[in-house]
Amino acid sequence: MPELPEVETIRRGLAEKVLHKTIERVEVRCSRIILHPQPPELERALAHQTIKE
């Protein structure tokens, strides 16, 4: 599905900076907006993951 042009522009810009980088840690600052998984689970699941396309 083609993306909106402005969304694709942002995606490309972010890809240049973060693609293939490793997430060191995650901190959920507003836990009310994260319903599932619970914020501590999300933080653990994302930490040390590599960003892929």
C-alpha contacts under 8 A as a table, 3 or more apart, distances in Angstrom:
res1	aa1	res2	aa2	distance
3	E	7	V	6.40
3	E	8	E	5.96
4	L	7	V	5.27
4	L	8	E	6.22
5	P	8	E	5.12
5	P	9	T	6.20
6	E	9	T	5.02
6	E	10	I	6.37
7	V	10	I	5.21
7	V	11	R	6.14
8	E	11	R	4.93
8	E	12	R	6.15
9	T	12	R	5.29
9	T	13	G	6.27
10	I	13	G	5.09
10	I	14	L	6.13
11	R	14	L	5.22
11	R	15	A	6.02
12	R	15	A	4.99
12	R	16	E	6.42
13	G	16	E	5.45
13	G	17	K	6.91
14	L	17	K	5.23
14	L	18	V	5.99
14	L	19	L	7.62
15	A	18	V	5.32
15	A	19	L	4.88
16	E	19	L	6.30
18	V	21	K	5.36
18	V	51	I	6.82
19	L	51	I	5.43
19	L	52	K	5.92
19	L	53	E	7.07
20	H	50	T	5.76
20	H	51	I	5.09
20	H	52	K	5.82
21	K	50	T	5.55
21	K	51	I	5.69
22	T	48	H	5.78
22	T	49	Q	5.54
22	T	50	T	4.31
22	T	51	I	6.33
23	I	26	V	7.50
23	I	46	L	6.97
23	I	47	A	5.51
23	I	48	H	5.09
23	I	49	Q	5.54
23	I	50	T	6.30
23	I	51	I	7.48
24	E	47	A	5.59
24	E	48	H	5.39
24	E	49	Q	7.92
25	R	43	E	7.07
25	R	46	L	7.36
25	R	47	A	4.68
25	R	48	H	6.91
26	V	43	E	4.97
26	V	44	R	7.66
26	V	46	L	6.74
26	V	47	A	6.04
27	E	43	E	6.31
28	V	31	S	6.04
28	V	39	P	6.17
28	V	43	E	7.12
30	C	33	I	6.27
30	C	34	I	7.73
31	S	34	I	5.41
31	S	35	L	7.84
31	S	39	P	6.11
32	R	35	L	7.06
34	I	37	P	7.10
34	I	38	Q	6.65
34	I	39	P	6.40
35	L	38	Q	6.06
35	L	39	P	7.88
36	H	39	P	7.71
37	P	41	E	5.97
37	P	42	L	5.77
38	Q	41	E	5.34
38	Q	42	L	6.20
39	P	42	L	4.99
39	P	43	E	6.08
40	P	43	E	5.10
40	P	44	R	6.26
41	E	44	R	5.19
41	E	45	A	6.02
42	L	45	A	5.03
42	L	46	L	6.14
43	E	46	L	5.49
43	E	47	A	6.12
44	R	47	A	5.40
45	A	49	Q	7.84
46	L	49	Q	5.58
